[in-house]
């Protein structure tokens, strides 16, 4: 997403905070959308859809597939206002911000290193009959992926003072995690996700290879996945596996591979690059968490 992230290091607050990055905009504190707007909390539940097949005349059903489904994140707010005219202005400012097409990125102070990419659903703000000048309302955010994502990518520098990482992200204590390797042919990387990173399930993974001479062949010994580029590479070439497709110097070259892609199991993944040539390899992906 375009736009700047809000620097929340040292942010002072006594109540929950919601930080929102609108389509093509900078990240802001939700309470700055209009004066008198206050964030209460947000909540969601995971959706797992399981399908079964049934044969005519045979008792029972047989498991077929399971799929993480779209879920809804309900964010609660309350709005304080003065007279009727103040109410109308503030209601319009809220609608103006949330009724944009495109994905919003949201995160809270409870999980500053974890984000959701959502679309705002329909909501109602109604002036209470008792004219109390306070109204509570909820905004349902559709979460198409059904999961949460790490704010940074795997190869971003892991220092907690950047406010990119947090406790509760399945990161091992006391271990320096690497996702960039130079002239190493046996190495391991840590997938902090709750689930397997599988590009076929829309969980993005980019593998960038440079400095290689000749054929490239790498296997994930944990999952058994192997990716091979069969043609000869030159040291100044850049080979990129972007999800299930492969590009050489920006040009699609999947037909010159073994037509496979790489998955990452949760936890440690052991890798081997065949041969002894110089090689520079980097893994670029977001960690995925069940919502």
Backbone bond lengths (Angstrom), bond angles and torsions (degrees), N, CA, C in turn:
res aa  C-N    CA-C-N  psi(-1)  N-CA   C-N-CA  omega(-1)  CA-C   N-CA-C  phi
1 X - - - 1.462 - - 1.517 109.37 -
2 X 1.324 115.72 144.04 1.456 119.68 176.77 1.524 109.97 -80.09
3 X 1.330 116.68 171.35 1.460 120.90 -179.69 1.514 112.25 95.34
4 X 1.322 115.45 158.81 1.457 121.95 -176.26 1.525 111.49 -87.64
5 X 1.343 115.51 149.89 1.459 121.30 172.67 1.520 109.36 -83.85
6 X 1.326 115.54 148.35 1.457 121.64 177.45 1.523 109.04 -78.93
7 X 1.327 117.40 131.60 1.460 121.25 176.53 1.525 108.70 -81.67
8 X 1.334 116.75 105.80 1.467 119.99 -176.15 1.524 111.68 -104.07
9 X 1.324 117.04 11.92 1.461 120.18 175.51 1.522 108.87 -64.29
10 X 1.325 117.03 126.96 1.457 121.10 -179.38 1.517 113.77 75.78
11 X 1.335 116.77 10.54 1.456 120.88 -179.90 1.529 109.41 -62.92
12 X 1.313 117.28 130.22 1.462 121.44 -176.48 1.528 110.23 -102.85
13 X 1.334 116.34 122.01 1.449 119.84 177.03 1.524 109.31 -158.11
14 X 1.322 114.67 153.82 1.454 121.37 178.98 1.520 111.91 -112.68
15 X 1.323 116.61 -5.37 1.454 121.90 -179.02 1.525 108.56 -127.92
16 X 1.337 117.74 162.83 1.466 119.64 179.06 1.527 111.71 -56.25
17 X 1.327 115.01 148.57 1.453 121.40 179.55 1.525 109.76 -126.98
18 X 1.326 115.33 143.54 1.458 122.14 175.13 1.520 108.03 -120.05
19 X 1.330 115.46 127.14 1.459 121.07 179.62 1.525 108.08 -110.49
20 X 1.324 115.85 127.92 1.460 121.75 -172.07 1.523 110.22 -125.12
21 X 1.333 114.87 133.52 1.456 121.42 174.08 1.521 107.16 -113.74
22 X 1.339 118.14 106.10 1.461 120.53 -176.76 1.522 111.11 -74.54
23 X 1.326 117.64 168.08 1.461 119.56 175.56 1.527 110.57 -56.76
24 X 1.315 116.69 124.86 1.472 122.63 176.88 1.526 112.85 60.11
25 X 1.320 117.15 33.22 1.464 120.61 179.21 1.512 111.52 -138.18
26 X 1.318 115.78 170.98 1.459 121.86 177.92 1.525 110.57 -82.68
27 X 1.314 117.00 153.60 1.459 122.07 177.43 1.526 110.05 -70.18
28 X 1.334 115.59 137.47 1.459 121.06 -179.78 1.525 109.89 -135.01
29 X 1.310 115.99 163.61 1.460 123.13 167.50 1.525 106.77 -75.27
30 X 1.338 117.45 126.93 1.464 121.08 -175.93 1.520 112.40 -55.81
31 X 1.326 117.29 -28.56 1.461 120.21 -176.38 1.525 112.69 -74.08
32 X 1.341 116.92 -6.83 1.468 119.73 176.87 1.522 112.16 -91.92
33 X 1.322 117.43 -0.13 1.465 120.23 178.77 1.519 110.21 -61.49
34 X 1.317 116.32 -41.94 1.461 121.76 174.64 1.522 108.04 -155.58
35 X 1.302 117.55 153.77 1.465 120.35 179.66 1.526 109.95 -67.55
36 X 1.314 115.97 141.68 1.460 120.89 179.38 1.511 114.26 89.42
37 X 1.350 118.08 -3.02 1.462 120.81 178.71 1.526 109.44 -88.30
38 X 1.344 115.95 131.26 1.463 121.16 -178.38 1.524 109.41 -132.18
39 X 1.324 115.54 135.30 1.461 121.96 178.23 1.521 109.45 -87.87
40 X 1.334 116.73 132.94 1.460 121.78 178.96 1.528 111.64 -98.05
41 X 1.334 117.42 -57.83 1.460 121.40 -179.81 1.523 108.90 -173.47
42 X 1.323 115.40 171.83 1.466 120.37 170.50 1.519 108.35 -138.61
43 X 1.318 115.34 156.76 1.457 119.89 -176.40 1.518 109.07 -156.00
44 X 1.324 115.01 154.35 1.462 120.38 178.90 1.516 108.76 -157.52
45 X 1.312 115.95 165.72 1.456 122.65 177.28 1.521 108.92 -130.93
46 X 1.344 117.26 142.30 1.462 119.59 179.56 1.525 111.39 -71.48
47 X 1.320 115.45 150.36 1.460 122.05 178.44 1.526 108.40 -120.63
48 X 1.313 117.25 119.92 1.458 122.60 174.96 1.519 108.07 -122.95
49 X 1.320 116.05 115.09 1.458 121.89 -178.32 1.523 109.31 -100.47
50 X 1.314 116.36 123.92 1.463 121.89 -179.41 1.521 109.20 -114.96
51 X 1.329 116.54 133.27 1.466 121.25 179.03 1.527 109.58 -114.07
52 X 1.328 114.27 149.50 1.458 121.58 -179.72 1.525 108.77 -130.98
53 X 1.315 115.99 155.18 1.462 120.89 174.29 1.525 109.03 -109.06
54 X 1.315 114.58 144.61 1.461 121.23 -178.63 1.522 109.15 -126.62
55 X 1.313 116.86 130.94 1.462 122.14 177.62 1.521 109.57 -100.25
56 X 1.305 115.62 135.26 1.462 120.98 179.88 1.529 110.29 -60.52
57 X 1.306 115.27 129.74 1.456 120.52 177.87 1.511 114.87 84.31
58 X 1.354 116.74 -0.96 1.466 120.21 -179.69 1.522 108.78 -116.05
59 X 1.314 116.24 130.17 1.458 119.83 -179.09 1.530 111.63 -66.40
60 X 1.318 114.06 148.11 1.459 120.26 173.35 1.516 113.76 77.95
61 X 1.309 114.56 -178.70 1.462 122.49 -179.94 1.519 109.20 -131.33
62 X 1.319 115.28 158.08 1.463 122.07 -179.41 1.520 108.80 -114.40
63 X 1.314 115.59 134.08 1.466 120.37 179.42 1.518 110.62 -57.92
64 X 1.332 116.09 137.87 1.460 121.66 178.31 1.524 110.89 -113.76
65 X 1.335 117.42 -71.14 1.465 120.91 -178.27 1.524 110.28 -145.12
66 X 1.316 114.99 160.81 1.463 122.15 170.43 1.517 108.19 -125.64
67 X 1.306 116.16 144.45 1.462 121.08 -174.41 1.521 109.97 -142.48
68 X 1.348 116.53 129.59 1.460 120.49 171.31 1.523 107.68 -70.65
69 X 1.316 116.63 124.65 1.458 120.48 -174.15 1.520 113.36 -105.33
70 X 1.313 115.21 165.91 1.462 122.71 174.93 1.522 109.36 -58.09
71 X 1.318 116.44 136.69 1.452 119.60 175.14 1.522 110.42 -128.24
72 X 1.307 115.81 179.35 1.461 121.80 -175.92 1.522 108.97 -122.64
73 X 1.316 115.98 132.80 1.460 122.59 175.55 1.519 107.63 -105.49
74 X 1.308 117.26 115.71 1.461 122.03 -178.68 1.526 109.80 -95.63
75 X 1.320 115.65 117.56 1.468 121.65 178.48 1.522 108.79 -106.24
76 X 1.336 116.23 128.17 1.467 120.86 -178.64 1.529 110.29 -104.09
77 X 1.328 114.37 138.55 1.459 121.99 179.22 1.525 109.13 -133.60
78 X 1.336 115.73 163.03 1.457 119.03 162.45 1.519 108.30 -133.43
79 X 1.331 114.51 150.17 1.462 121.81 -174.86 1.519 109.19 -124.82
80 X 1.307 116.08 128.19 1.467 121.03 173.07 1.523 108.60 -106.73
81 X 1.331 116.18 145.00 1.468 120.34 -176.07 1.519 109.28 -153.56
82 X 1.312 115.10 169.43 1.460 120.75 -179.16 1.520 111.43 -91.01
83 X 1.320 116.18 -102.81 1.464 119.69 -178.80 1.523 110.92 -92.49
84 X 1.326 115.38 -174.72 1.464 122.73 -178.43 1.524 111.83 -57.71
85 X 1.299 116.75 -39.19 1.465 121.18 -176.96 1.530 110.65 -70.07
86 X 1.308 116.58 -37.64 1.460 121.16 176.41 1.527 110.29 -64.53
87 X 1.328 115.90 -41.00 1.465 121.42 177.52 1.521 111.09 -59.00
88 X 1.318 117.62 -46.09 1.462 121.71 -177.64 1.528 111.08 -64.05
89 X 1.321 117.01 -40.90 1.467 120.74 -179.68 1.530 110.51 -65.01
90 X 1.333 116.36 -45.59 1.463 119.91 -177.81 1.528 111.31 -68.05
91 X 1.313 116.80 -37.80 1.459 120.01 178.13 1.529 110.21 -62.95
92 X 1.325 116.65 -40.23 1.464 120.27 178.37 1.528 111.19 -65.07
93 X 1.326 118.15 -40.91 1.463 121.28 -179.58 1.530 111.39 -64.66
94 X 1.323 116.54 -36.28 1.465 120.33 177.14 1.524 110.27 -67.19
95 X 1.337 116.48 -46.05 1.463 120.51 179.03 1.526 110.95 -62.98
96 X 1.323 116.26 -40.61 1.464 121.05 -179.57 1.527 111.25 -60.24
97 X 1.324 116.76 -36.73 1.465 119.96 -178.64 1.524 111.77 -77.36
98 X 1.332 117.95 -43.88 1.458 120.39 -171.35 1.527 114.42 -89.03
99 X 1.313 118.80 -18.62 1.456 120.21 -177.20 1.527 112.29 -92.43
100 X 1.317 116.73 42.18 1.458 121.88 174.99 1.524 109.44 -98.06
101 X 1.323 115.77 144.89 1.455 119.95 174.73 1.525 108.64 -76.15
102 X 1.298 116.52 151.21 1.456 120.34 179.89 1.512 111.97 106.42
103 X 1.327 115.22 173.23 1.457 122.01 -176.09 1.524 111.80 -85.37
104 X 1.322 115.24 136.73 1.457 122.93 168.49 1.533 107.38 -99.55
105 X 1.308 115.96 148.16 1.461 119.97 171.47 1.516 107.85 -109.37
106 X 1.328 117.55 124.63 1.456 120.72 -178.14 1.530 110.05 -123.39
107 X 1.321 115.34 149.16 1.464 122.99 172.31 1.522 107.49 -153.75
108 X 1.305 117.11 157.82 1.462 121.21 179.84 1.518 109.93 -118.28
109 X 1.328 115.51 168.11 1.465 119.59 177.36 1.525 111.37 -67.10
110 X 1.346 117.29 -19.52 1.462 120.21 177.60 1.524 111.52 -72.19
111 X 1.339 116.82 -28.49 1.461 122.50 179.26 1.526 109.31 -136.93
112 X 1.320 118.02 69.30 1.465 119.75 -174.64 1.513 114.05 -67.06
113 X 1.336 117.74 -20.12 1.458 120.66 -179.66 1.509 113.87 -97.21
114 X 1.339 117.49 6.58 1.465 122.04 -177.70 1.522 109.17 -127.26
115 X 1.337 116.34 134.91 1.460 120.90 -175.43 1.527 110.75 -126.43
116 X 1.340 113.76 160.49 1.456 121.52 172.22 1.524 108.06 -125.93
117 X 1.324 116.59 141.52 1.461 121.96 177.12 1.526 107.48 -106.22
118 X 1.326 116.44 112.80 1.464 121.23 -165.00 1.529 111.37 -135.37
119 X 1.326 114.48 168.31 1.462 122.56 170.36 1.524 108.33 -124.23
120 X 1.316 116.40 136.88 1.464 120.48 -179.38 1.525 110.02 -72.87
121 X 1.334 115.76 133.46 1.453 120.68 175.98 1.520 111.09 -93.18
122 X 1.313 115.62 -172.45 1.465 120.82 -179.59 1.529 110.52 -74.69
123 X 1.316 115.67 142.09 1.462 120.25 178.68 1.525 109.35 -147.97
124 X 1.325 115.04 162.06 1.462 121.76 -177.09 1.521 110.09 -124.80
125 X 1.320 115.89 131.42 1.467 122.33 170.43 1.521 106.24 -117.20
126 X 1.313 117.12 117.59 1.461 120.89 -174.01 1.522 110.39 -123.66
127 X 1.318 115.70 128.83 1.458 121.57 177.11 1.529 109.34 -61.82
128 X 1.340 119.17 119.37 1.466 120.30 -175.55 1.528 111.73 -65.24
129 X 1.330 114.84 147.81 1.462 120.08 -177.21 1.520 112.42 -65.76
130 X 1.328 117.33 -26.44 1.464 118.59 -178.65 1.532 112.52 -81.90
131 X 1.348 115.27 1.52 1.471 120.29 177.42 1.535 111.28 53.49
132 X 1.333 115.16 42.83 1.466 119.94 -177.17 1.524 112.86 -79.13
133 X 1.322 116.62 -7.91 1.463 122.70 -179.80 1.528 112.39 66.45
134 X 1.317 116.22 20.42 1.466 122.14 174.13 1.524 107.81 -138.58
135 X 1.333 117.07 129.73 1.458 120.41 179.20 1.525 108.73 -134.50
136 X 1.324 115.76 136.13 1.464 121.11 176.51 1.521 108.77 -104.71
137 X 1.327 116.71 141.15 1.463 120.48 179.63 1.529 109.42 -151.16
138 X 1.322 115.32 163.49 1.464 121.94 179.47 1.521 109.86 -123.34
139 X 1.317 115.79 145.43 1.460 121.71 173.71 1.522 107.71 -116.34
140 X 1.348 117.51 118.81 1.462 119.63 175.88 1.529 109.97 -84.81
141 X 1.312 116.58 124.02 1.463 121.25 176.85 1.526 109.01 -103.12
142 X 1.318 116.64 120.26 1.460 120.38 174.03 1.524 109.16 -73.17
143 X 1.319 115.81 127.59 1.463 122.18 178.83 1.526 107.99 -111.06
144 X 1.343 118.30 91.63 1.470 120.78 -171.45 1.525 114.07 -58.53
145 X 1.323 117.44 -36.35 1.465 119.70 -177.18 1.521 112.16 -75.62
146 X 1.337 117.10 -24.47 1.453 121.02 -177.54 1.513 114.47 76.45
147 X 1.348 117.61 5.28 1.461 121.21 -177.64 1.523 110.15 -132.02
148 X 1.331 115.24 174.65 1.459 122.76 173.31 1.525 108.21 -111.34
149 X 1.333 115.66 158.81 1.458 121.04 -175.55 1.527 110.24 -129.43
150 X 1.324 116.26 150.98 1.460 119.02 172.01 1.520 108.89 -66.62
151 X 1.324 116.34 141.39 1.464 120.57 176.33 1.525 111.00 -61.18
152 X 1.334 119.06 -49.31 1.462 119.46 178.39 1.527 111.20 -88.94
153 X 1.314 114.98 170.06 1.457 121.12 171.58 1.529 109.36 -90.80
154 X 1.302 115.50 164.73 1.462 121.19 -175.68 1.519 112.81 -56.60
155 X 1.333 117.66 -36.97 1.461 120.47 -174.76 1.522 113.19 -91.55
156 X 1.345 118.33 8.68 1.460 120.51 170.23 1.527 108.82 -73.95
157 X 1.307 116.35 145.66 1.461 121.03 -176.89 1.523 110.75 -58.58
158 X 1.321 116.82 129.39 1.458 121.30 -175.63 1.520 111.58 -93.00
159 X 1.316 116.99 84.38 1.459 121.99 170.77 1.514 107.45 -129.01
160 X 1.330 116.39 131.50 1.455 120.38 -173.26 1.521 112.69 -66.46
161 X 1.349 118.29 -24.77 1.458 118.81 -177.99 1.523 112.49 -73.34
162 X 1.337 117.54 -6.67 1.460 120.35 174.06 1.527 111.51 -77.83
163 X 1.320 116.67 -11.12 1.459 122.67 -175.34 1.529 111.87 64.16
164 X 1.320 116.79 24.55 1.458 121.06 176.59 1.520 111.65 -94.00
165 X 1.325 116.08 -27.37 1.458 120.64 -174.15 1.527 109.91 -119.84
166 X 1.319 115.93 159.06 1.456 120.82 -177.99 1.517 109.04 -150.04
167 X 1.311 115.38 166.61 1.451 120.20 171.64 1.527 108.59 -70.95
168 X 1.336 115.56 150.34 1.453 119.90 -179.18 1.509 113.74 90.66
169 X 1.351 117.43 11.03 1.463 120.70 179.41 1.529 111.68 -103.78
170 X 1.328 117.20 18.30 1.471 122.38 178.64 1.524 112.50 63.69
171 X 1.326 117.37 30.90 1.457 120.95 179.44 1.526 109.46 -93.38
172 X 1.323 118.91 127.46 1.470 120.71 -178.71 1.518 111.51 -68.40
173 X 1.318 116.04 139.59 1.466 120.83 -179.31 1.527 111.18 -78.13
174 X 1.315 115.53 141.02 1.453 120.70 172.56 1.507 115.52 73.08
175 X 1.333 117.54 16.10 1.463 120.84 -179.35 1.522 108.99 -123.39
176 X 1.321 116.64 127.66 1.458 120.88 175.07 1.525 108.70 -79.23
177 X 1.308 116.03 115.79 1.461 121.22 -178.17 1.521 110.04 -90.53
178 X 1.327 116.10 133.56 1.460 121.84 -179.66 1.521 110.22 -119.81
179 X 1.331 115.20 141.52 1.461 121.24 175.38 1.526 110.83 -131.69
180 X 1.331 115.83 10.10 1.461 122.68 178.45 1.528 107.30 -132.90
181 X 1.340 115.83 124.00 1.461 120.60 -174.52 1.527 109.65 -131.13
182 X 1.314 115.83 135.00 1.459 122.14 -179.87 1.525 108.71 -119.88
183 X 1.335 115.36 119.26 1.472 122.96 177.52 1.524 112.25 57.30
184 X 1.333 115.97 33.96 1.463 121.51 173.38 1.524 107.87 -112.92
185 X 1.320 116.35 130.86 1.461 120.68 -176.51 1.524 112.94 -108.76
186 X 1.315 116.84 -12.08 1.457 122.40 171.16 1.526 107.43 -130.13
187 X 1.315 116.85 121.99 1.464 120.42 -179.22 1.521 108.72 -158.28
188 X 1.319 115.65 171.88 1.456 119.86 176.98 1.519 109.08 -136.44
189 X 1.337 115.63 149.15 1.458 121.29 175.44 1.523 108.83 -127.11
190 X 1.329 114.78 153.33 1.461 121.92 -176.98 1.523 109.44 -103.14
191 X 1.326 115.73 123.67 1.457 121.29 172.79 1.519 107.82 -98.94
192 X 1.326 116.81 106.65 1.465 121.75 -176.15 1.526 112.86 -80.51
193 X 1.309 117.81 3.86 1.461 121.49 -177.31 1.525 111.64 -69.43
194 X 1.340 114.83 159.14 1.464 120.41 172.45 1.523 111.42 -73.98
195 X 1.327 117.05 -21.65 1.457 122.37 -173.16 1.526 110.01 -133.53
196 X 1.322 115.94 173.60 1.459 121.77 177.99 1.524 110.65 -70.06
197 X 1.330 116.31 133.67 1.458 120.57 171.39 1.522 107.16 -78.89
198 X 1.316 116.43 109.54 1.466 122.06 -177.91 1.522 108.42 -130.78
199 X 1.331 118.50 110.42 1.467 120.13 179.76 1.525 113.64 -56.23
200 X 1.333 117.49 -27.07 1.461 119.93 178.35 1.521 111.57 -67.38
201 X 1.341 117.45 -19.71 1.461 122.49 177.33 1.530 111.73 -101.94
202 X 1.330 116.53 18.33 1.471 124.09 178.11 1.528 113.24 70.34
203 X 1.304 117.29 24.76 1.460 121.08 172.99 1.524 107.31 -102.27
204 X 1.322 115.42 103.66 1.451 121.72 -167.45 1.521 114.03 -65.86
205 X 1.326 115.24 143.36 1.461 122.67 175.68 1.520 108.10 -146.70
206 X 1.317 115.16 124.27 1.462 120.55 177.37 1.529 108.30 -118.13
207 X 1.333 115.88 128.93 1.459 122.88 178.07 1.522 107.47 -118.99
208 X 1.335 116.82 118.30 1.460 122.28 -175.01 1.522 109.18 -110.02
209 X 1.335 115.86 122.86 1.461 122.16 -176.80 1.523 109.17 -119.04
210 X 1.330 117.46 128.30 1.464 122.60 174.46 1.525 108.88 -138.12
211 X 1.339 115.41 166.27 1.461 120.70 174.95 1.507 115.30 75.01
212 X 1.329 117.30 5.69 1.463 121.33 -176.29 1.527 110.12 -87.21
213 X 1.324 116.55 143.74 1.459 122.92 173.29 1.523 108.63 -117.46
214 X 1.341 115.74 128.59 1.453 120.00 179.24 1.518 112.93 87.30
215 X 1.313 116.33 -159.60 1.462 123.68 -178.66 1.532 110.67 -67.80
216 X 1.350 115.66 147.61 1.468 119.97 175.82 1.518 108.71 -116.00
217 X 1.329 115.75 130.20 1.464 121.53 -177.54 1.528 107.94 -144.31
218 X 1.339 116.47 117.87 1.469 121.24 -178.84 1.517 110.01 -135.05
219 X 1.329 116.24 140.16 1.456 121.72 179.30 1.523 109.76 -125.80
220 X 1.328 115.45 138.78 1.459 122.05 169.07 1.521 106.20 -90.22
221 X 1.315 116.42 105.20 1.458 120.33 -174.80 1.524 112.49 -71.64
222 X 1.322 117.06 -12.48 1.465 121.01 177.40 1.520 111.24 -80.35
223 X 1.327 117.42 -43.97 1.468 121.32 -178.50 1.519 112.83 -97.90
224 X 1.338 117.03 -18.21 1.459 120.89 -175.86 1.512 113.97 85.56
225 X 1.328 118.07 0.25 1.466 121.05 -179.78 1.524 110.21 -74.73
226 X 1.333 116.02 139.98 1.461 121.70 179.51 1.517 109.30 -133.44
227 X 1.334 117.07 133.10 1.459 121.86 175.77 1.523 108.59 -118.83
228 X 1.343 114.96 136.14 1.459 121.09 -174.69 1.521 109.07 -135.68
229 X 1.331 116.12 131.61 1.464 121.82 167.65 1.518 105.75 -107.59
230 X 1.339 116.86 117.57 1.463 121.22 -166.42 1.520 113.48 -85.23
231 X 1.320 119.03 -20.00 1.458 121.25 -179.29 1.525 110.86 -83.91
232 X 1.310 115.94 173.14 1.458 121.13 -177.81 1.524 110.77 -87.60
233 X 1.326 116.44 129.15 1.460 122.43 178.11 1.523 110.41 -97.74
234 X 1.335 114.82 153.06 1.451 122.07 172.67 1.531 108.53 -108.11
235 X 1.331 118.35 154.48 1.468 120.59 -175.76 1.524 114.69 -56.78
236 X 1.341 117.95 -27.47 1.465 119.76 -179.02 1.524 112.73 -90.15
237 X 1.328 117.94 3.04 1.464 121.24 177.18 1.526 110.34 -78.29
238 X 1.333 115.05 150.53 1.465 120.98 171.47 1.521 108.50 -118.74
239 X 1.314 115.77 118.73 1.458 122.85 179.35 1.520 107.99 -107.99
240 X 1.327 117.04 125.36 1.466 120.96 -175.68 1.522 109.90 -128.57
241 X 1.335 116.29 120.06 1.460 120.24 165.67 1.521 106.77 -88.67
242 X 1.316 115.97 113.70 1.462 122.20 179.24 1.518 107.45 -111.77
243 X 1.315 116.30 98.12 1.463 122.75 -172.41 1.532 109.47 61.13
244 X 1.330 118.78 -116.37 1.464 120.92 -176.29 1.521 112.91 -98.73
245 X 1.321 117.00 7.36 1.467 120.81 -176.80 1.519 109.87 -119.87
246 X 1.332 115.41 155.70 1.453 120.97 -178.47 1.527 109.55 -123.31
247 X 1.333 115.82 140.35 1.461 121.88 -178.09 1.528 109.08 -130.07
248 X 1.332 115.52 136.00 1.457 122.05 173.78 1.519 108.29 -111.64
249 X 1.321 115.92 114.63 1.473 121.67 -178.40 1.528 111.81 51.98
250 X 1.337 115.38 39.76 1.453 121.56 176.32 1.511 115.27 87.51
251 X 1.331 118.48 -5.79 1.460 122.36 -179.44 1.526 109.95 -104.75
252 X 1.334 116.02 135.98 1.461 120.93 -179.52 1.532 110.32 -59.42
253 X 1.322 116.01 130.25 1.471 119.83 -178.44 1.527 111.41 -140.29
254 X 1.326 117.44 26.62 1.462 121.05 -176.74 1.523 111.82 -57.51
255 X 1.344 117.81 -31.65 1.465 120.95 -179.98 1.525 112.48 -65.09
256 X 1.331 116.83 -16.50 1.470 120.36 178.78 1.528 111.71 -95.90
257 X 1.326 116.36 16.05 1.464 121.65 178.24 1.523 110.00 -117.67
258 X 1.310 116.37 -179.02 1.463 120.96 175.37 1.524 112.01 -84.01
259 X 1.348 116.51 12.56 1.478 123.79 175.89 1.532 111.98 61.10
260 X 1.301 116.05 29.49 1.468 120.77 178.33 1.520 109.31 -112.34
261 X 1.317 115.58 169.76 1.458 121.27 174.80 1.526 108.80 -138.03
262 X 1.303 114.94 169.14 1.460 121.01 -173.51 1.522 110.76 -103.60
263 X 1.327 116.24 139.09 1.456 122.69 171.18 1.523 108.93 -116.22
264 X 1.328 115.05 156.57 1.458 120.95 177.67 1.521 108.62 -124.23
265 X 1.315 117.03 118.74 1.461 121.27 176.74 1.523 109.62 -74.37
266 X 1.331 118.35 155.57 1.468 119.43 174.03 1.528 110.51 -59.94
267 X 1.320 116.25 139.73 1.456 120.19 -179.32 1.521 111.90 90.48
268 X 1.324 116.37 -150.62 1.466 121.33 -176.06 1.521 111.67 -77.04
269 X 1.331 115.04 139.47 1.460 123.06 174.37 1.525 107.99 -125.17
270 X 1.329 115.84 121.51 1.467 121.97 -178.74 1.531 109.46 -91.77
271 X 1.345 116.23 129.09 1.464 121.50 -177.37 1.523 111.24 -118.94
272 X 1.331 113.88 149.86 1.460 121.12 172.72 1.520 108.81 -136.09
273 X 1.344 116.24 128.99 1.459 122.00 172.07 1.521 106.97 -104.27
274 X 1.324 116.70 122.88 1.458 120.44 -177.64 1.527 110.36 -74.48
275 X 1.332 115.55 145.12 1.455 121.22 -179.38 1.515 111.41 96.22
276 X 1.328 114.94 -178.83 1.462 120.68 -176.18 1.527 111.73 -130.48
277 X 1.321 116.85 17.09 1.458 120.20 -179.97 1.522 110.73 -73.51
278 X 1.320 115.51 158.26 1.455 120.13 173.69 1.527 108.98 -64.03
279 X 1.322 116.50 143.40 1.462 120.34 -179.60 1.524 109.42 -158.16
280 X 1.315 115.08 143.59 1.463 123.25 175.98 1.523 106.53 -121.53
281 X 1.334 117.56 121.47 1.466 120.63 -175.91 1.525 110.53 -134.72
282 X 1.329 114.81 139.53 1.463 120.79 -177.68 1.525 109.39 -136.49
283 X 1.343 116.39 138.56 1.464 123.31 178.24 1.529 108.38 -107.75
284 X 1.326 115.78 126.89 1.466 121.65 -173.35 1.528 108.05 -129.20
285 X 1.344 116.76 109.62 1.462 120.31 -179.35 1.521 109.13 -162.51
286 X 1.315 115.99 161.49 1.465 121.73 172.67 1.526 109.15 -94.88
287 X 1.324 115.56 145.97 1.450 119.98 171.39 1.532 108.86 -75.82
288 X 1.328 115.53 148.21 1.461 122.07 -174.80 1.526 109.21 -118.04
289 X 1.341 115.25 133.75 1.466 120.80 -178.17 1.524 109.79 -127.49
290 X 1.320 115.36 143.08 1.461 119.84 177.62 1.517 108.89 -70.30
291 X 1.312 115.49 138.80 1.462 121.24 -169.94 1.519 110.23 -93.30
